[in-house]
């Protein structure tokens, strides 16, 4: 068998030099482009402040945990209640460990380089011992049902985590923290009693606080009234008397 001849071996020295030069010209930009791609930021910055129920001084030493698909990162608030973290793009569940029975859990998605602000307000456990009316027959046999945990939450407050499907495929939740609740179909009305701070609602990177919040499960709208303060994904805070928002596929859009 005759030995094979390489391409370079069949060319003259002058043509070989020209070919190597052209290869270098093509290769250098390709390497530069690869370096730019590899160095492109793939993380985002998240920060916020842990404050008391009335928005007073920050709370020190609170653990803030971010649970992602492939990683979990935990940080703690400093002496001013401030925390910060750098995270890869992705979907996260934010869990704040409080010294109360109330749980702060928030799910959000970030797909681009940005600064995300997620403030947290701590809530005082309700000092609440409601008395529910009982109905009995003439012989004293009770007719009314025993109150449920939902009945106590209606009267004393708590947190709702309402799962809302989206075409994004991520299990987003609407978080609502409230002092009192009135359940209906399809609307749920949340109110503040004035002692434990306003009603707080959050969905993905959107958050608001108000004296009253009504969620319509059919229309997927949030109607807020009374000292409404909201912040969208742009991190800009706005103050209005009332507002209506609609949840659409992982986003919240303003209707009024």
PyMOL commands that set and color helices and strands:
alter all, ss='L'
color gray80, all
select helices_A, chain A and resi 8-10+13-39+149-156
alter helices_A, ss='H'
color red, helices_A
select strands_A, chain A and resi 43-51+63-67+72-76+82-88+90-96+104-110+115-117+120-121+158-163+173-178+180-183+187-191+199-203+206-210+212-216+221-231+237-248+251-254
alter strands_A, ss='S'
color yellow, strands_A
deselect
rebuild
show_as cartoon
